[in-house]
């Protein structure tokens, strides 16, 4: 990235000019709604591909509307703005994109109506969030995932991520890499910022969307790869904590996490303690797909340099 720019208050500006006031309402009450999007550099083609940009911005706009934030942009508008931001920043490497919608009002009442929403987008050089090669160690957290009737986890609301921060911090302080969170009913929900899958007897199982989880875009892509390209059956159902320990493989998915294997949970090795064959094959297809090397998945990619 040769220039550090941001889209802020309707225009692309140097990052130093993209500032909010300490009085900004969403800063105080955590009411901002955000997304995480990756763009991948294909060195052979000298092309940068935004992964599932339209799908991410459609989710952002839906979540924003649920928080009474109406923006004067379509998903297509925001994809084009993002592509322009990447071009003007001269990005020719893998990059993380952070759009965030917030109430810009300088008022202190915690409410969602009568305020003016604004969107900002900035870029962040971001390598592997977790270790996708050798896998990670995870801990089942003592912190429960937010209940849908309290703070919905299906919306990416800034304040909701205090829940994730508590769980992640607990795991790190105990010597693990990541947390696995249960929902209020005691079933497996997701990681601190990732969806979760287990493999048992050749079948892949993942919590259904009504288990108080994020409606993951990477999750949906992974399910498609598993079923269409690998011929693996995927079941969406509740997962008991005890099933984690007897799974053949476990992996997490997300924009940041991509496809990350879990090789140990609560000091118990998963399978033989190595990255499993289904996870390895899935990773191979996924990482080719996001760089434009799998023709059928090019529909999910937006080329930045035309």
Secondary structure, DSSP 8 states (H G I E B T S, - for coil): --S-EEEETTEEEEGGG----TT-HHHHH---EE--EEEEEETTTTEEEEESHHHHHHHHHHHHHHTT---S--HHHHHHHHHHHHHHTT--S-EEEEEEEEE--------SSS--EEEEEEEE----SS-TTT-EEEEE-SS----TTTS-TTS-BGGGHHHHHHHHHHHHHTT-SEEEEE-TTSBEEEESSSEEEEEETTEEEE--TTTT----HHHHHHHHIIIIIS---EEE---BHHHHHT-SEEEEEETTTEEEEEEEETTEESTTSS--HHHHHHHHHHHHHHTT-SGGGGGGEEES--
